Amino acid sequence: MPPHPLACTWSIPHPGVARLTVTGELDYESQPALVRTAREMLAAQPDCRTVRLDCGGLSFCDSSGLAALLMVDRLVRSAGAALQLDNRSPELDRLLRRTSLLAHFTGTGAENAQRQRDS
């Protein structure tokens, strides 16, 4: 199967909320586009308090894609906002669970409580 290029779009559905939608494959070659789009979105919306990353159209995510999600999370948190991963596929949840990052991204468990205490 040919690769599905990554497309990133963003919108502001409500004041203080930004939605970043990704479709296609998030991998080594495409991850800079996600990070760049998140950076541009946050710069354009300085009052943003919640970023909802819609993963419903994400067809593939490898370790580089996972690293990009972590970079986006850092950007969002340094802007004073919170990141939510919406419409996660079972495959993405498996990857997050396998890498012990599901609680980090979903805000559940002791990991997230410790992360908030450290912030």
Secondary structure, DSSP 8 states (H G I E B T S, - for coil): ------EEEEEEEETTEEEEEEEEEESTTTHHHHHHHHHHHHHH-TT--EEEEEEEEEEEE-HHHHHHHHHHHHHHHHTT-EEEEES--HHHHHHHHHTT-HHHHHT-HHHHHHHHHH-
